[in-house]
């Protein structure tokens, strides 16, 4: 007897790449950005992150956790910007504390579009994701992200 074929899962409308190891952030993003519309791909290993970025898999946005690798993580944003198929991908840098203006400037130069401080409900992270992938909305009254200027 042949096994029945499992139903195909519909393709996600948006694929998000998270480079970091913050389980609370991962859980919060997954609560807001649910499948099948959103697929959150997570990676907490530097070598694997390079492979993810070099792959031909399409990502609509990359989140990189400053608390994961610190300034060394910006090497991954520079790598993303050096790859033809990643040049236009929005990159958000998330951090537990507000970054200094010097660090924000270095992040901007490496290709980061916005720096966002993690909050209890991760609302600023969610709002920045929605804005950068071109979905209007977000909830009013949330802490704003730090646009890079």
C-alpha positions as CSV (number, residue, x, y, z in Angstrom):
1,X,0.0,0.0,0.0
2,X,1.4,3.4,-1.0
3,X,1.6,6.1,1.6
4,X,-0.6,9.1,0.9
5,X,1.1,12.2,-0.3
6,X,1.2,15.0,2.3
7,X,-0.5,18.2,1.2
8,X,1.9,20.8,-0.2
9,X,2.4,23.8,2.0
10,X,1.6,27.1,0.2
11,X,4.6,29.3,-0.6
12,X,5.2,32.1,1.9
13,X,4.6,35.6,0.6
14,X,7.6,37.0,2.6
15,X,10.7,35.2,3.7
16,X,12.6,36.8,6.6
17,X,16.2,35.9,7.6
18,X,17.2,36.3,11.2
19,X,20.9,36.1,12.1
20,X,21.2,35.8,15.9
21,X,20.4,33.6,18.9
22,X,17.7,35.6,20.9
23,X,15.0,33.0,21.4
24,X,12.6,35.6,22.8
25,X,12.9,37.7,19.7
26,X,12.4,34.7,17.5
27,X,9.3,33.7,19.3
28,X,7.9,37.3,19.2
29,X,8.5,37.7,15.5
30,X,6.9,34.3,14.8
31,X,3.8,35.3,16.9
32,X,3.4,38.4,14.7
33,X,4.6,37.1,11.3
34,X,2.8,33.8,11.0
35,X,3.0,31.1,8.3
36,X,2.0,30.7,5.5
37,X,2.3,34.4,4.7
38,X,5.6,34.8,6.4
39,X,8.5,32.4,6.8
40,X,11.1,33.2,9.4
41,X,14.5,31.5,8.7
42,X,16.8,31.6,11.7
43,X,20.5,31.1,11.8
44,X,22.8,31.4,14.9
45,X,26.0,30.1,13.4
46,X,28.4,32.5,11.5
47,X,29.5,30.1,8.9
48,X,26.0,29.0,8.1
49,X,24.9,32.6,7.9
50,X,27.5,33.1,5.1
51,X,26.0,30.1,3.3
52,X,22.5,31.5,3.7
53,X,23.5,34.8,2.3
54,X,25.4,33.4,-0.7
55,X,22.6,31.0,-1.5
56,X,20.0,31.9,-4.2
57,X,17.2,31.6,-1.7
58,X,15.2,34.9,-1.8
59,X,14.8,36.8,1.4
60,X,12.6,39.9,1.6
61,X,14.5,41.2,4.7
62,X,17.3,40.4,7.0
63,X,17.3,41.0,10.7
64,X,20.7,40.8,12.4
65,X,21.1,40.8,16.2
66,X,23.8,43.2,17.4
67,X,23.9,41.2,20.7
68,X,24.8,38.1,18.8
69,X,28.1,39.1,17.2
70,X,28.5,42.8,18.0
71,X,30.4,44.9,15.5
72,X,31.7,41.6,13.9
73,X,28.1,41.0,12.7
74,X,28.4,44.0,10.4
75,X,30.7,41.9,8.3
76,X,27.6,39.9,7.3
77,X,25.8,43.1,6.3
78,X,28.8,44.1,4.1
79,X,28.8,40.6,2.6
80,X,25.1,40.9,1.8
81,X,25.6,44.3,0.1
82,X,28.5,42.8,-1.9
83,X,26.3,40.1,-3.4
84,X,24.3,41.2,-6.5
85,X,21.2,39.4,-5.5
86,X,21.2,40.9,-1.9
87,X,22.1,44.5,-2.7
88,X,18.5,45.7,-2.4
89,X,17.5,43.5,0.6
90,X,16.5,45.7,3.6
91,X,18.6,45.0,6.7
92,X,17.5,45.8,10.2
93,X,20.0,45.7,13.1
94,X,18.3,44.9,16.4
95,X,20.0,45.5,19.8
96,X,19.0,45.3,23.5
97,X,20.2,48.9,24.1
98,X,20.1,52.0,21.9
99,X,23.2,52.1,19.9
100,X,25.6,55.0,20.0
101,X,25.6,57.4,17.1
102,X,29.1,56.1,16.1
103,X,27.8,52.5,16.0
104,X,24.7,53.6,14.1
105,X,26.9,55.4,11.6
106,X,29.1,52.2,11.1
107,X,25.9,50.1,10.7
108,X,24.7,52.5,8.0
109,X,28.0,52.4,6.2
110,X,27.9,48.6,6.2
111,X,24.4,48.5,4.6
112,X,21.9,48.5,7.6
113,X,18.7,50.4,6.7
114,X,17.4,50.8,10.3
115,X,18.6,50.1,13.9
116,X,15.8,49.0,16.3
117,X,15.9,48.6,20.0
118,X,14.3,45.4,21.4
119,X,11.3,46.1,23.5
120,X,9.3,43.8,25.7
121,X,6.7,43.1,23.0
122,X,9.1,43.7,20.1
123,X,6.7,46.1,18.6
124,X,9.4,48.4,17.2
125,X,10.9,45.4,15.4
126,X,7.6,44.3,14.0
127,X,6.8,47.8,12.8
128,X,10.2,48.2,11.1
129,X,9.8,44.8,9.3
130,X,6.3,45.8,8.0
131,X,7.6,49.2,6.9
132,X,10.7,47.9,5.1
133,X,8.9,45.1,3.2
134,X,6.3,47.6,2.1
135,X,3.3,46.7,4.1
136,X,1.5,49.8,5.4
137,X,0.3,49.7,9.0
138,X,2.0,48.8,12.2
139,X,0.4,49.6,15.5
140,X,0.3,53.2,16.6
141,X,1.8,54.2,20.0
142,X,4.7,51.8,19.8
143,X,8.3,52.9,20.3
144,X,9.8,54.0,17.0
145,X,12.9,52.4,15.5
146,X,16.0,54.5,15.0
147,X,16.2,55.4,11.3
148,X,19.8,55.7,10.3
149,X,20.7,59.2,9.2
